[in-house]
Amino acid sequence: MRSYFLKRALDLGGSVVGLVLLAPVTVVIATLIRLTLGSPILFRQVRSGLRGKPFTIYKFRTMRDVRDENGNPLADEARLTRLGRILRSTSLDELPELLNVFKGEMSLVGPRPLLTEYLDRYTPEQARRHEVKPGITGWAQVKGRNALSWDDRFKLDVWYVDHRSFGLDLKTLALTLISVLKCEGISAADSATMPPFQGKHEKSYG
């Protein structure tokens, strides 16, 4: 119970401080997106939260809405803008998620929230990642981010669930800052973003 209140205090305090201190940066980014991509400025998508409960995540928009002759979206590489690459490499596209943390839907630290369509693709062990709130950053992010295979990411997520503590969260936040400054693990191999998770027995993204 003590750890729960400490974590919530860190989340609430961190999100409020972040939203206030980074407000000028947020305004600049929003203006640039409006000028280069138009509306909407925010990307909204339903993701799986605590115990798999769906919620709407907020991120800065980084891709154009361009489609092929059949009306299907083009590959991420074709839709990702130059500004979008910069935002992703610096993790600035994640800033709006501080609203999700403030609302209690996410934590500063936890397994990254994934698509709800993945829920029936997890093994029982992989599904344990939903025993805690999803986070803006997490143990898997500081250990390789999108350069990891799905299998390795889920193992690290479950490791965090079993070893979570206030001290581990502080360590993860510090390592996240270092990882962002080094721009490590932004993309998976041969992909501008992380390829979709295909199923329970998938061992790699390649």
N, C-alpha and C positions, 0 to 999 in steps of 0.2 A: 504493500500500500504506500509506503514511504517513497519507493522508487517511482511509483505511478505519479505521485504529486510532484516529485522533483522533475520528472520528464515533462509533465504538463506545464510546469512553471517555466522550464527552459523553452518549450515550444511557444508558449504564449508571449513570454518576454522577448524571445528571439524574433518572432514574427512581427511584433509591434515595433521593436527597434529597427528591424530590417526595412519594414514598410516606410517608416519615417525617414531614416537616414538615406535610403536609396530612392526616395521619391523623385529627386532631380534626375537620376539616371533613368528611372522608369518613364518619366515624361519625355526625355530625349529619345529613348528607344521607341516609345509609342508614336512619336512624331515621325521618326524615320520610317517606321513600318507604314504609317498612313500615307506618306509621300511616295513610297516605292511599291507598296502592294495594295494600297487602298484599304477598304473595310472588308471584313472585321480586323481589328488589331489583335484581338485575343483569339487563340485557338482553344476551343472547348471540346472535350471528349469524355465519354463515360468510361471510368476505370473501376477496378475492383479494390475496395478498401478493407477495413477490418472485418474479419470473418466473411470476406467475399462480398460485402454489401456494396452496391454500386454508388458512385458519386461522380460529380462532374469536376474534372481537373481543369485548371487554367494555366495556359502557357502563352508566351508571345508567339505570334504566327511567324513561321520561317519559310513557308512554301507557297508557291503560286498555285492557283487552281487551273492547271492546264491539262487537257484531256486529248486522247487520240480520236480518230474518226468514228470510233464506236461509242464514244462517250466515257471511256474508262480513264481514270487518272494515270498520268505518265509515271514512270519510275521516280523514286525519291530524288535520285541524282539529277533528273531533268527539272524537277520542281523546286529544289532547294536553291534559294537565292544567295548572292554573295553576302548580303547582310545576314541572312539566315545562318550561313556557315560560321560567321563571326560570333553570332549570338550563341550558337550551339557549342563552339569551341571554348567559349568563356563561361558557358552555363548561364548566361544572362537571360536566355529564353525561359528559364525556370523561375524567375523572380515572381511572377504572379501566383505561383504556388504558395507563397507566403500567406495569401488569403485563405487557401485550403487549410494551412496549419492553424491560422487564427480561428477558423471556424471549427476546428477539432476533427476535420476529416482526414488530415495527414499529420505527420510529425516531421520535425527537422531531420531526424534520422530513422531509417527503417527501410525495408525492401521497397524498391521502386514499384509504384502502382502500374499494373499491366491491364491489357484489354479484358473486358468481361468475357469475351468469346474464348479465352484461354482456360476458363474455370474448369471445364470438363476434360481438359487435356493434361492436367497435372496428375502425377502419381500422388498417393496419400502423403508421402514424405514431402514432396514439392509443395503441396497445398498448405503445409504448415506455415509457409511464409505469411499467410493471412491471419495468423494468431496475434499479430501486432499491427498497429497502424502503418500504412505505407509512408515512406519518407521522401523528402526532396533529395537527400543523399543517403547512402547506406554502405554497409560493409563490402558489398559486391562492387560498388562504384569506386571505392578507394583501392580495391584489389585488381582493377582492370577495366571496369566499366563495360563499354560495348565491345571491347576487344576479347572478352571472355565468351566461351560457349554458353548456351542456355543452361546446360547441365551444371557447369561450374558456378554460374550465377546463382542457381537455385540452391546449391550446396552451401554457398556463402550466406545466402539469405536465411536458411534454416540454422546455420551456425550462429548467426546474430540472434535469432529467436531464442536459442538455448543459452546464450551467454550475455544477453542484453543487460546493461547497467548504465547508470548515469555517467560513470567514468568512461565506459566504452563509447557512449555517445559523444562526449567531449573529444575523445581521441579521434573518432571518425570525422567530426567537424574540422579538426585541425588538419587531418590528412586530406580531406576534401579540398581545402584551400590550397594545399601544396599541389594536388593533382590538377586543379583548375589552372593554376599559374603555369604548370608545365604542359597544359593542353593534352593530357594523356588519355587514351582509350576512348576518343570521341566516336570513332566509327568501327564497325566490324570489318573483317577482311572482305575485300571485294564489294563493299557496300557503303553508301554514304550514311546510312543509319543501320539500326539493328534489324535483321530480317525477322519475319514473323516466327513465333514459336509454333512448330508443326504438330507436336504431340508428345505423349508420355515417354516414348522411348528414344526421343531425339537426343543425341549426345554432343552435337556440335552445330554450328550455324553454317558450316561450309557445305 
